Amino acid sequence: VEFEGIFGFREMHKAGVERKTDIVFLCKARPLTSEITKQESELADCKWMPANEFANLPIWPEGSVYWTMNRMCVEQALKGRG
């Protein structure tokens, strides 16, 4: 991929089951090919999909932190497309 920049950052204390600090950077990158290499130990499946299709997946409750971060990702993916 070609790194384009950081467009978001989130830090949460006492996060998850381990109750530790969790830091997330949202980065924009451009793929150099359409090929995806899946890391078998971490992913059950991976695929390219249209940004709007991804945005409408019922993964996170609307208004949650992760819902907001996913919306930000979709907005970045759609920027600059005519």
GUVEXMAR-456288 format. One record per residue: residue number from 1; residue in one letter; x, y, z of N, C-alpha, C in turn. Coordinates in nm, 4 decimals. Layout:
BEGIN
{pt NUM,'A',{X,Y,Z},{X,Y,Z},{X,Y,Z}}
...
***
This chain:
BEGIN
{pt 1,'V',{0.0836,-0.1190,0.0000},{0.0000,0.0000,0.0000},{0.0878,0.1250,0.0000}}
{pt 2,'E',{0.0265,0.2333,-0.0407},{0.0924,0.3629,-0.0351},{0.0247,0.4448,0.0750}}
{pt 3,'F',{0.0988,0.4784,0.1785},{0.0473,0.5539,0.2920},{0.0147,0.6965,0.2494}}
{pt 4,'E',{-0.1065,0.7429,0.2823},{-0.1477,0.8786,0.2469},{-0.1585,0.9703,0.3681}}
{pt 5,'G',{-0.1765,0.9143,0.4862},{-0.1834,0.9998,0.6042},{-0.2705,0.9441,0.7144}}
{pt 6,'I',{-0.2674,1.0133,0.8273},{-0.3506,0.9791,0.9431},{-0.4671,1.0773,0.9458}}
{pt 7,'F',{-0.5893,1.0275,0.9574},{-0.7049,1.1170,0.9619},{-0.7842,1.1046,1.0911}}
{pt 8,'G',{-0.7436,1.0168,1.1796},{-0.8143,1.0039,1.3062},{-0.7288,0.9343,1.4111}}
{pt 9,'F',{-0.7648,0.9578,1.5350},{-0.6920,0.9010,1.6479},{-0.7903,0.8876,1.7636}}
{pt 10,'R',{-0.7833,0.7748,1.8363},{-0.8690,0.7547,1.9516},{-0.7903,0.6839,2.0595}}
{pt 11,'E',{-0.8017,0.7313,2.1825},{-0.7380,0.6672,2.2976},{-0.8458,0.6413,2.4015}}
{pt 12,'M',{-0.8505,0.5192,2.4546},{-0.9495,0.4839,2.5551},{-0.8790,0.4111,2.6693}}
{pt 13,'H',{-0.9027,0.4559,2.7906},{-0.8426,0.3923,2.9080},{-0.9369,0.2858,2.9640}}
{pt 14,'K',{-0.8788,0.1822,3.0234},{-0.9531,0.0708,3.0824},{-1.0475,0.0082,2.9802}}
{pt 15,'A',{-0.9935,-0.0192,2.8622},{-1.0721,-0.0724,2.7513},{-1.0660,-0.2252,2.7475}}
{pt 16,'G',{-1.1711,-0.2844,2.6934},{-1.1744,-0.4283,2.6704},{-1.1720,-0.5111,2.7977}}
{pt 17,'V',{-1.1609,-0.6417,2.7782},{-1.1623,-0.7339,2.8915},{-1.0398,-0.7201,2.9805}}
{pt 18,'E',{-0.9289,-0.6771,2.9254},{-0.8064,-0.6636,3.0049},{-0.7991,-0.5288,3.0762}}
{pt 19,'R',{-0.8943,-0.4381,3.0451},{-0.9026,-0.3082,3.1123},{-0.7735,-0.2280,3.1008}}
{pt 20,'K',{-0.7160,-0.2256,2.9812},{-0.5916,-0.1529,2.9552},{-0.6180,-0.0383,2.8597}}
{pt 21,'T',{-0.5194,0.0480,2.8423},{-0.5318,0.1584,2.7484},{-0.5263,0.1051,2.6054}}
{pt 22,'D',{-0.6174,0.1547,2.5232},{-0.6310,0.1123,2.3845},{-0.6122,0.2359,2.2970}}
{pt 23,'I',{-0.5198,0.2294,2.2014},{-0.4938,0.3416,2.1117},{-0.5173,0.2956,1.9675}}
{pt 24,'V',{-0.5940,0.3748,1.8943},{-0.6261,0.3428,1.7550},{-0.5920,0.4632,1.6676}}
{pt 25,'F',{-0.5176,0.4409,1.5600},{-0.4919,0.5431,1.4586},{-0.5689,0.5021,1.3335}}
{pt 26,'L',{-0.6409,0.5949,1.2741},{-0.7100,0.5700,1.1478},{-0.6237,0.6283,1.0371}}
{pt 27,'C',{-0.5749,0.5409,0.9503},{-0.4829,0.5819,0.8436},{-0.5467,0.5604,0.7076}}
{pt 28,'K',{-0.5140,0.6477,0.6149},{-0.5591,0.6319,0.4772},{-0.4416,0.5826,0.3947}}
{pt 29,'A',{-0.4674,0.4780,0.3176},{-0.3647,0.4203,0.2310},{-0.4292,0.3817,0.0983}}
{pt 30,'R',{-0.3511,0.3803,-0.0055},{-0.3990,0.3421,-0.1389},{-0.3376,0.2072,-0.1750}}
{pt 31,'P',{-0.4210,0.1095,-0.2114},{-0.3651,-0.0213,-0.2500},{-0.2878,-0.0105,-0.3811}}
{pt 32,'L',{-0.1801,-0.0843,-0.3909},{-0.1012,-0.0861,-0.5146},{-0.1466,-0.1990,-0.6068}}
{pt 33,'T',{-0.2171,-0.2981,-0.5512},{-0.2781,-0.4066,-0.6289},{-0.4140,-0.4378,-0.5666}}
{pt 34,'S',{-0.4924,-0.5208,-0.6318},{-0.6212,-0.5632,-0.5755},{-0.6083,-0.6948,-0.4995}}
{pt 35,'E',{-0.4876,-0.7490,-0.4938},{-0.4634,-0.8756,-0.4249},{-0.4631,-0.8551,-0.2730}}
{pt 36,'I',{-0.5262,-0.9473,-0.2007},{-0.5280,-0.9442,-0.0546},{-0.4615,-1.0713,-0.0035}}
{pt 37,'T',{-0.3704,-1.0572,0.0918},{-0.3073,-1.1724,0.1566},{-0.3643,-1.1822,0.2971}}
{pt 38,'K',{-0.4414,-1.2864,0.3225},{-0.5084,-1.3043,0.4513},{-0.4135,-1.3659,0.5533}}
{pt 39,'Q',{-0.4100,-1.3099,0.6743},{-0.3330,-1.3692,0.7833},{-0.4226,-1.4717,0.8524}}
{pt 40,'E',{-0.3997,-1.5993,0.8234},{-0.4860,-1.7083,0.8686},{-0.5063,-1.7117,1.0197}}
{pt 41,'S',{-0.4044,-1.6734,1.0967},{-0.4155,-1.6814,1.2424},{-0.5074,-1.5741,1.3014}}
{pt 42,'E',{-0.5421,-1.4713,1.2216},{-0.6234,-1.3614,1.2751},{-0.7554,-1.3390,1.2031}}
{pt 43,'L',{-0.7670,-1.3818,1.0778},{-0.8854,-1.3493,0.9988},{-0.9578,-1.4723,0.9493}}
{pt 44,'A',{-1.0896,-1.4704,0.9594},{-1.1703,-1.5782,0.9037},{-1.1949,-1.5539,0.7552}}
{pt 45,'D',{-1.2059,-1.4265,0.7157},{-1.2331,-1.3926,0.5771},{-1.1871,-1.2489,0.5514}}
{pt 46,'C',{-1.1565,-1.2168,0.4288},{-1.1261,-1.0794,0.3901},{-1.1607,-1.0631,0.2425}}
{pt 47,'K',{-1.2080,-0.9439,0.2086},{-1.2455,-0.9157,0.0699},{-1.2568,-0.7656,0.0507}}
{pt 48,'W',{-1.2457,-0.7210,-0.0740},{-1.2724,-0.5831,-0.1095},{-1.4223,-0.5684,-0.1227}}
{pt 49,'M',{-1.4752,-0.4550,-0.0781},{-1.6176,-0.4277,-0.0963},{-1.6375,-0.2772,-0.1125}}
{pt 50,'P',{-1.7471,-0.2386,-0.1775},{-1.7744,-0.0955,-0.1919},{-1.7879,-0.0296,-0.0537}}
{pt 51,'A',{-1.7386,0.0940,-0.0424},{-1.7402,0.1642,0.0867},{-1.8811,0.1755,0.1434}}
{pt 52,'N',{-1.9797,0.2054,0.0597},{-2.1168,0.2186,0.1092},{-2.1729,0.0860,0.1600}}
{pt 53,'E',{-2.1347,-0.0241,0.0967},{-2.1773,-0.1560,0.1452},{-2.1176,-0.1821,0.2834}}
{pt 54,'F',{-1.9895,-0.1518,0.2991},{-1.9237,-0.1672,0.4288},{-1.9923,-0.0799,0.5344}}
{pt 55,'A',{-2.0248,0.0442,0.4980},{-2.0852,0.1385,0.5929},{-2.2196,0.0893,0.6446}}
{pt 56,'N',{-2.2890,0.0091,0.5651},{-2.4222,-0.0367,0.6039},{-2.4247,-0.1743,0.6696}}
{pt 57,'L',{-2.3067,-0.2308,0.6961},{-2.3039,-0.3580,0.7692},{-2.3498,-0.3347,0.9135}}
{pt 58,'P',{-2.4337,-0.4230,0.9676},{-2.4839,-0.4045,1.1047},{-2.3849,-0.4578,1.2089}}
{pt 59,'I',{-2.2637,-0.4015,1.2102},{-2.1587,-0.4520,1.2987},{-2.1618,-0.3829,1.4344}}
{pt 60,'W',{-2.1707,-0.2501,1.4344},{-2.1628,-0.1725,1.5576},{-2.2923,-0.0965,1.5803}}
{pt 61,'P',{-2.3315,-0.0793,1.7070},{-2.4516,0.0006,1.7358},{-2.4327,0.1449,1.6888}}
{pt 62,'E',{-2.5345,0.2007,1.6239},{-2.5256,0.3374,1.5732},{-2.4934,0.4339,1.6864}}
{pt 63,'G',{-2.3979,0.5236,1.6608},{-2.3570,0.6217,1.7591},{-2.2426,0.5762,1.8489}}
{pt 64,'S',{-2.2046,0.4475,1.8419},{-2.0943,0.3983,1.9247},{-1.9611,0.4504,1.8707}}
{pt 65,'V',{-1.8559,0.4392,1.9509},{-1.7233,0.4847,1.9094},{-1.6799,0.4147,1.7807}}
{pt 66,'Y',{-1.6980,0.2820,1.7730},{-1.6539,0.2089,1.6548},{-1.7410,0.2415,1.5337}}
{pt 67,'W',{-1.8693,0.2661,1.5529},{-1.9570,0.3083,1.4437},{-1.9053,0.4402,1.3865}}
{pt 68,'T',{-1.8707,0.5345,1.4760},{-1.8203,0.6645,1.4335},{-1.6887,0.6499,1.3576}}
{pt 69,'M',{-1.5973,0.5665,1.4086},{-1.4694,0.5466,1.3398},{-1.4905,0.4837,1.2026}}
{pt 70,'N',{-1.5821,0.3875,1.1912},{-1.6099,0.3263,1.0615},{-1.6682,0.4285,0.9649}}
{pt 71,'R',{-1.7541,0.5171,1.0117},{-1.8095,0.6234,0.9271},{-1.6968,0.7152,0.8764}}
{pt 72,'M',{-1.6037,0.7468,0.9655},{-1.4904,0.8305,0.9251},{-1.4095,0.7611,0.8153}}
{pt 73,'C',{-1.3902,0.6304,0.8286},{-1.3156,0.5544,0.7273},{-1.3870,0.5591,0.5928}}
{pt 74,'V',{-1.5187,0.5406,0.5942},{-1.5959,0.5436,0.4696},{-1.5879,0.6821,0.4060}}
{pt 75,'E',{-1.6002,0.7875,0.4864},{-1.5890,0.9235,0.4326},{-1.4546,0.9441,0.3642}}
{pt 76,'Q',{-1.3474,0.8954,0.4253},{-1.2151,0.9089,0.3653},{-1.2041,0.8281,0.2361}}
{pt 77,'A',{-1.2635,0.7090,0.2355},{-1.2586,0.6250,0.1156},{-1.3321,0.6897,-0.0014}}
{pt 78,'L',{-1.4396,0.7620,0.0280},{-1.5184,0.8232,-0.0777},{-1.4675,0.9599,-0.1209}}
{pt 79,'K',{-1.3794,1.0213,-0.0440},{-1.3248,1.1535,-0.0797},{-1.2512,1.1464,-0.2129}}
{pt 80,'G',{-1.2762,1.2430,-0.2963},{-1.2022,1.2527,-0.4212},{-1.2560,1.1664,-0.5336}}
{pt 81,'R',{-1.3634,1.0915,-0.5060},{-1.4221,1.0107,-0.6144},{-1.5299,1.0911,-0.6825}}
{pt 82,'G',{-1.5310,1.0892,-0.8159},{-1.6297,1.1677,-0.8906},{-1.7470,1.0884,-0.9235}}
***
